[in-house]
Amino acid sequence: MSNIMLLKDSVETAEVFESKFTCHPITDYDGDDLSYFFDVVREDYKKAGIEIINMSTYFNSGYNHLTDEYDKPKEFGIEVEHA
């Protein structure tokens, strides 16, 4: 079964200009309907009182172009842009 990390789970956030981007990795993703995960994340932000600007999926292969090696595990999830 797939799981998604929420705000309480120490997700990674980066700030660029006046927006914040938070990555919510989905573990053990097996092709489940992504709309469910988007709904879960939207509800999490609503409860926290954080306004969502944009949401999208992301994929990180773990490949490091400088070392020409895979130095991190693959990661798939939802990235949220918020104020």
C-alpha positions, 0 to 999 in steps of 0.5 A, spaced: 500 500 500 502 506 498 503 512 503 504 519 503 508 524 507 504 529 510 506 536 514 507 533 520 512 528 517 518 532 517 517 533 509 523 537 505 521 545 504 525 550 500 524 557 499 525 561 492 523 568 492 516 569 496 514 562 495 515 555 498 516 548 495 514 542 499 516 535 497 511 530 499 514 523 497 509 517 496 512 511 498 511 504 495 507 507 489 504 502 485 500 506 480 494 508 485 489 513 483 493 520 484 487 524 485 487 521 492 494 523 494 492 530 492 486 530 496 490 528 502 495 533 501 490 539 500 486 537 506 493 537 510 494 544 508 487 546 509 487 544 516 494 547 517 491 554 514 496 554 509 494 557 502 496 552 496 499 556 490 500 550 485 501 542 486 504 537 481 508 531 481 515 530 481 520 524 480 528 524 482 532 518 479 537 519 485 542 520 479 548 525 481 551 528 474 557 530 478 559 523 480 556 520 474 553 515 479 546 514 483 547 516 490 540 517 492 534 512 492 529 514 487 523 518 489 516 520 487 511 524 490 507 531 490 510 538 490 506 543 493 508 551 492 505 555 497 506 562 500 
